[in-house]
Amino acid sequence: MKYIKKVCPICNSEFLVLKSVEEKAFYCTLKCLGKAQENLGIQESSLSFLP
């Protein structure tokens, strides 16, 4: 098995993922995934009020 290092866009920490799932792994923990989804929800709701 080969691993690669990635950097979480939420907390900027490095984490290892299997090379086979490199394209799918963006966040180091579920906590960071949750924060990203919250941020996306806030942005989407803001955009819905634009004319």
C-alpha positions in Angstrom: 0.0 0.0 0.0 1.2 3.5 -0.9 0.4 6.6 1.1 0.6 10.2 0.2 0.6 13.4 2.3 -2.1 15.9 1.9 -2.9 19.2 3.7 -6.4 19.8 5.2 -7.8 23.1 3.8 -9.7 23.7 7.0 -7.0 23.3 9.7 -3.9 23.1 7.6 -2.6 20.0 9.2 -0.9 17.2 7.2 -2.4 13.8 7.0 -1.8 10.5 5.2 -4.2 8.9 2.8 -4.0 5.8 0.6 -3.0 6.7 -2.9 -6.0 4.9 -4.2 -8.4 7.3 -2.5 -6.3 10.5 -3.0 -8.9 12.1 -5.2 -11.7 11.6 -2.6 -9.9 12.6 0.6 -9.9 16.3 1.3 -10.2 16.7 5.1 -8.2 15.2 7.9 -11.1 14.5 10.2 -14.9 14.4 10.2 -14.8 17.5 12.3 -13.1 19.4 9.5 -15.5 17.9 7.0 -18.4 19.2 9.2 -16.9 22.7 9.3 -16.5 22.7 5.5 -20.2 21.7 5.1 -21.3 24.4 7.5 -19.3 27.0 5.6 -20.8 25.8 2.3 -24.3 26.0 3.8 -23.7 29.6 4.9 -22.4 30.5 1.5 -25.4 28.8 -0.3 -28.0 30.5 1.9 -26.3 33.9 1.3 -26.4 33.4 -2.4 -30.1 32.6 -2.4 -30.9 36.1 -1.4 -29.2 37.7 -4.5 -31.5 39.0 -7.2 
